[in-house]
Each structure stands twice: as structure tokens, then as C-alpha cells.
Amino acid sequence: MSKEEMLETFLNVEPADRIVMLILVSFHLTIVSRDIFLSQSNDKKLKSATGIQEINHKITSNVIDRLKGNNSRYPDNVLIEILFETFAAYELNDYLSDVWNSSAWKARAQ
């Protein structure tokens, strides 16, 4: 999944449902972490766990700002760029498309 596809998917979710989508991304990453801890070497587990924590930290901060109506938060395109780069930096790209698209689908279905 490209950064542009991530942004397009995010922008196709109603603004009010983007918070739900971001929370769902964090939720799906907990499932990913279970898979990682059962199937990867210890070095890879540590890197993946650190990456998932970083992604969740960025998402949580953004969700709090959205809930508080803080307009000085990162614009959507910047948030997506940061998340995309974090997935890549921690070698979590294999999970990106499934996590992102299933979260968007469920957010729209709510």
C-alpha cells in the first residue's frame, strides 16, 4: 500500500468516523502483535513491538486532539505520512494494507 492510497482511504471515511478508524487501526495492531510474537525471532519481535508502540502513540495523540477539537494537530496528510513512514521504519509494511483497509471498512460500517 502506498502513502497516497493510505491517504485516499482515510479521506474517503467520513470525518466523524476517522476517530473510529484510527482506534480500529490500534485494535488491529494488537492482533498483529500476537501473530508476530508467535512467529518471529526475538530480534524481529522487539523491533516490531517498538514500531507498534510508536504507531499507537501517534494515533492516540491524534485521536485525543480530534476529540478535544484541537485544530493545531497534524493535518490528515501529515499524519498519514508519519504513520506510513513508521510502518516502514519498523518493517511492518506487510501488515499495513490489511490493517488500514479493514479499519476503514469497519469505521464506515459503524
C-alpha positions in Angstrom: 0.0 0.0 0.0 1.3 3.4 -0.9 1.2 6.6 1.1 -1.2 8.0 -1.4 -3.5 5.0 -1.1 -3.5 5.3 2.7 -4.4 9.0 2.4 -7.2 8.3 -0.1 -8.7 5.6 2.0 -8.6 7.8 5.1 -10.2 10.8 3.3 -12.9 8.5 2.0 -14.0 7.9 5.6 -16.4 10.5 6.9 -14.6 13.0 9.2 -16.6 11.9 12.2 -15.7 8.3 11.6 -11.9 8.9 11.3 -11.5 8.7 15.0 -13.2 5.3 14.9 -10.9 4.2 12.1 -7.7 5.3 13.9 -8.8 3.4 17.1 -9.5 0.4 14.9 -6.0 0.6 13.5 -4.7 0.4 17.0 -7.0 -2.5 17.8 -5.9 -4.4 14.7 -2.3 -3.8 15.6 -2.8 -5.7 18.8 -3.9 -8.7 16.7 -0.8 -8.2 14.5 1.4 -8.2 17.6 0.0 -11.6 18.7 0.9 -13.0 15.3 4.4 -11.5 15.4 5.1 -12.9 18.9 4.1 -16.4 17.9 6.0 -16.4 14.6 9.2 -14.3 14.6 12.7 -14.3 16.1 13.4 -12.3 19.2 15.2 -9.5 17.4 12.3 -9.1 15.0 9.8 -9.2 17.8 11.5 -6.4 19.7 11.6 -4.2 16.6 8.0 -4.9 15.7 6.8 -4.3 19.2 8.6 -1.0 19.3 7.1 0.0 15.9 3.6 -0.9 17.0 4.0 1.1 20.2 5.2 4.1 18.2 2.2 3.9 15.8 -0.2 3.6 18.7 1.4 6.6 20.4 1.0 8.7 17.3 -2.6 7.5 16.8 -3.5 8.1 20.4 -2.2 11.6 20.4 -4.1 12.4 17.2 -7.3 10.9 18.5 -7.1 13.0 21.7 -6.5 16.2 19.7 -9.5 15.3 17.5 -11.8 14.7 20.4 -10.7 17.9 22.1 -11.3 19.9 18.8 -7.6 20.9 18.7 -7.1 22.3 15.3 -3.3 22.6 15.8 -3.0 18.8 15.4 -1.2 17.4 12.4 -3.2 17.8 9.2 -4.5 14.5 7.8 -1.9 14.2 5.1 0.9 14.8 7.6 -0.5 12.2 10.0 -0.7 9.6 7.2 2.8 10.4 6.1 4.1 9.9 9.7 2.2 6.6 10.0 3.3 5.3 6.7 6.9 6.1 7.5 6.6 4.5 10.9 5.2 1.3 9.4 8.1 1.2 7.0 10.8 2.1 9.6 9.8 -0.8 11.7 9.3 -3.3 8.8 5.6 -3.6 9.4 4.6 -2.9 5.8 3.4 -6.5 5.3 0.5 -5.7 7.7 -0.3 -2.2 6.6 -2.8 -2.8 3.8 -4.9 -5.3 5.8 -4.9 -3.3 9.0 -5.6 0.0 7.2 -8.3 -1.3 4.9 -10.2 -3.4 7.4 -10.2 -0.5 9.8 -11.6 1.8 7.2 -14.2 -0.7 6.2 -15.3 -1.2 9.8 -15.4 2.5 10.5 -17.7 3.1 7.6 -19.9 0.3 8.7 -20.5 1.6 12.2 
